[in-house]
Amino acid sequence: MAIEHACTRAVSKPWGGVDLRPWSKMRDSGDSIGELWFQRPDAKAPAPALLLKLLFTTEPLSIQVHPDDAFAQSIGLEHGKTEAWYVLAATPDAKIAIGLKRRMTTAELRTSIENGSISNLVQWRSVHKDEVIFIPAGLIHAIGPGLVIAEIQQRSEATFRLFDHGRQRELHVDEAVAAANAGPADSQPDQRRLTDVRTLLVASPYFVLERIDLAPRSNWELDAERETWVLVLKGCAKIGLTTASVGEAFFLEEDRAIIEVGAEGVTCLLAYLATEPSPSLLLNVDRLSAGVASRNHSALSSFHPATTGSRAHSTEARH
């Protein structure tokens, strides 16, 4: 059982930035921070199955691909990497690349990596705030500059680079060719309202990603049957015993936490281990309390025991 205020680990990247506001209070150290990883506060605690992180891009990332479980295990890795992105901020010209413009043969893909022409074959498109992008293992992809992204993924850093904009980092030609689905991307999943406060963003074989929008000064119970991550996007709330604001995250597992929402309401991302949305994930405590109070009032209104009537008659007789 666990309800933990997550700590963060800063990861330097050549495409990162130095100003992480409002998502982090981390002071400018002069390093180019590309990622913030959310971690359990106890380094000796079991490693979660999922990794929640924030990405800050001032330059384009490499064109890359991640392996699926089968390929990862064939080369000695524990598992592959499927991920999903939620766009927190985007400049007007921000773009991402997902999939290729056309289906390519293995030989064509290898040649395009080796001669650099892969950079003209990926399918770039504009992206905007609050958009959700699902990146299954095997999908060739890239992220452009001007973005802040929340990413949930299988806990793996298995990344094979196909093109790196002249940064002189290693490319992984053989691995990328073997792991890649060398064609256009499938259609992205549609967002779907589950309740008046829950929106399903992604349901995959590895995790479910939702957004919750809770009204000001409301109270809720979060039932984290399995590993669950909570990231505050807007507003603030008290989760368990700790107040959380924008950019802060919580880890929960096999536990229940009361969420007391602040005066401005709160919007959060929830990511948890499941293949379908959990019906019991979120309970409105206010509504439950009101229902109990209403039932109790009705019961009291209709409750007229004989002793009460006898005492009233006796009193009237004495007067």
N, C-alpha and C positions, 0 to 999 in steps of 0.2 A: 504494500500500500504506500502511495506517495502523492503528496501535493507539494511541489517545489517551485520556487521562484528561480527561473533559469539564469545562469550567468552567460557571458558572451566571450568568445574568443575571436580576436581580430586576425584576419588572414591577408597578408600583403599580396597584391597582384599588380602587374604592370598596367593594366587597364582600369585600375581603381581610382578613388578620389580621396580627398582629405577632409571634406566637409560632409559629415554624415547626418546633420540635423534635418528633420526633428527626430530621426529614428534612433539616434544614439547620442548620449551625452559625452562620449569619448572625446577627449581633447586632442587637438591636432598635434600629432607626434612627428610630422614631417614625412611619415611613410604613406605610400599610396595603398589605402585599404580597399580591397575589392569585395571582401566578404566578412560578415559577422556570423559566426556559428553559435547557435544556442545550445548550451550544454547543461547537464545536471550539475548541481553545485558540489556534490561529493565525487571526486575523481575516481574513487574506488567503487562507486555504484555500478551495477551492470549497464553496459552500453545499450542505449535504446536502438530499436530496429529502424527508426526514422531519423533523419537529420533535417532540422529546420534552420534556414539561414536567410540572411539578407544580402543582396548583391547591389553594388554601386558601380555604375559603368560611366567612365569618361572617354573611353576608347572602345573599339569593337573587340569582343572576345574572339578566340580562335574558332574556326569552323571545326566541329567535333561530333563525336558519336559515342554512346555508352553501350556496353554489352548487355545482353539479357542474362538471366541466371545460368542457362545452359552453357553459353559460351564462356562466361566468367569462370564457372567451375571447371571447364575444360582446360583453362590456363592457370588453375591453382588459386583463383579468387573465391571468396565465400559466396558472393551473389552479385548480380548485376545492378543496374541503376535505371530505374524509371523515376521520373520527376514531374512536378507541376509548378508553374509559375503564376503568381498573382502580381500584377503590375501596380505598384504603390505610387509611382510618379513617372511621368514621361514628358520629355520635351516635345514640341510640335513635330519635329522631324525624326523622332525615335523610331527605330525599326528592329525587327527580329527576322531571322531566317529559319524556316522549318521545311524540311524536305527539299527535293530537287525539282527543277523545272520539268524534267522528263525522266523516264525510266532508263537506267544505264546498265550495261553489262558489267560483269566483274572486271574485265580487261579495261573497259572505258573508265571505270571509276579509278582503278589503279593508275592509269595514265594521267587522269586529270589531277590526282593528288601529286604525282611526281613532277608534273610541269606547271602546277599552280592554277590551272584553268578551272579547278573546282570552285574558285572564288566567284566565277561568273555563272555557275550552274546551280547554286543554291537559290531557293525562292525567298526573296526578301519581301516583307510587307510592313506597313505601318502598324503601330501598336499604341494603345491609349490607356490611360489610368483606369483601374478596376477591371481590366481585361484578364482573362484566365487562359493559359496555354498549357496543354497537356503534352508532355514529351515522353512517349514510351521508349523503352530501350530499342536501339537500332535506328532511330530517327536521326538523320543528319540535321544539325541545327547550329545556330549562332545567335548571339545577342549583340546589338549595336550600342553605341554610346547614348548617354542622356537618359538612362533608366535607373530606377530603384525597383527591385523585384524581391518579393518574398518567395522563397523556394522550399518546397517539401519534397523529399526524395528518400529512396532506399539509402541506408547508410553505407555508401560506397563512394570512393573517389576514382573509380575506374573510368578514365576519360582518354579517348584516343583522338589526337589532333590530326586533322586533314590539311589545315592551312592556318598560318599564324601571323599574317601581316608583316612578315620580315623580322620578327622578334628573335630569331635565331634559337628558338626552343625546338626540342626534338619533335618530329612528326612520327606518327605511328602507322605507317602505310599498311603493313600486313594485318595488324590487328583491326584497323579501321575497315579495311576491305572485308574481312571476315565477319565483323560485327554488324555492318551497315545494311539497312534496307534501302537500296539505292534507287529510290523513286520518290514521287510526290508524297506529301503528307496526307493522311486521312483527314476527314472533317473533324473539327474540334467539337467536343461535347457541349451541348447546350446547358446553360444554367437553369435550375429548376427550383421553384419555391416548394419547400417541404411543409412549412408552417408560416404563420405571419412573421416569425422572427428568424427562421432558418432557410438558407438558400444552399442547395447542393451545387458545388462547383465541379467536382471531379469524383467519380467512383471508379476505382481501378482494382486490379487483383492485389495491390500492395497497400493501398491506403484510400481513405475517403477524405476529401477536403470540402469544408463548408465555410460559409460566412454567416455570422449571427449579428443581428441588429437589435439591441435591447433598449427599451424605453427608459427615460430618466427615472431614477429613484425606484426602479423595479428590483425584484429579488428572484433569483433563480437557483436551482440546484443542478449542477453538472455531474452526471453519472459517468465516470470514466471507467468502464468495465475493463478496457485494455489501454495500452499506451496511447496517450492523448497529448497533443501540443496545443496551446492557446497563445495567440499573438494579438496584442491590442493594436488596432489600426487607428481608432479615433475614440476620444473621450477617455474616461477612466472608470475603474471599478475595483472593489475590494474582492479579491479571489482568495477564499480561505481567510487567512489572517493578514494578508499583505495587499496593499493598494498598488495597482498596476496602471500605468499610463502608456501613452503611445510609444511603440517600439519595444515594450517589455513582453516577456514570454513566460509561460508556466509549463511545467511537465507534470502530468498526472498519470497514475496507473493503479487500477483496482481500488479506486477511492471515489468519494463524493466530495464536491466542494460547493459551498454557497457563494454565489456571485451577487454582491450588493452593488448596484449600478449607481454611478454618480449623477450629479444634477444635469449633465449634458447628454446623458445616454452613453452607450458604448457600442463600438463595432469591433468584432474580433474575427480572426481566422481560427478555425478548429481543424486539426488534422489528426486522424486516429487510425489505428490498425483495424481495418475491416474491408470488406468488398462491397458492402451496401450500407446506406445510412442507418444509424441506430435509432429505432423508434423512441427509446427511453433516454436518449442522450441529455435532454434539457427539460426541466420541469419548472413551471411557473409557480413559485412558492406563494406569491400574493394571491393568485387565483385559487390555489388549493386552500389557503387559509380562509379566504372569503367564502368558499364553498362549505368548509367545516363550520364557520361561524353561522352561515345561513341555515345549515341543517340543525345546529344546536338551538338557534332562535326558534325555528319551527317546532322543534321537539318541546321546548319550554313553554311555548304558547299553547300547545295542545295538552299540556300535562296538568291535570286537576285532581290530585289525590284526595281521597275522602277525608283525611285528617285535616286538610286545609279548610275544607268547607265546614267541618265540625267546630274548628276553633273560631271561625268567623261567626257562626251562629251563636256560640257561647258568649262571645264578646258583646254582640248586639243585645243579647239577653241581659247581661250585667248592666248595660247602660240604659 
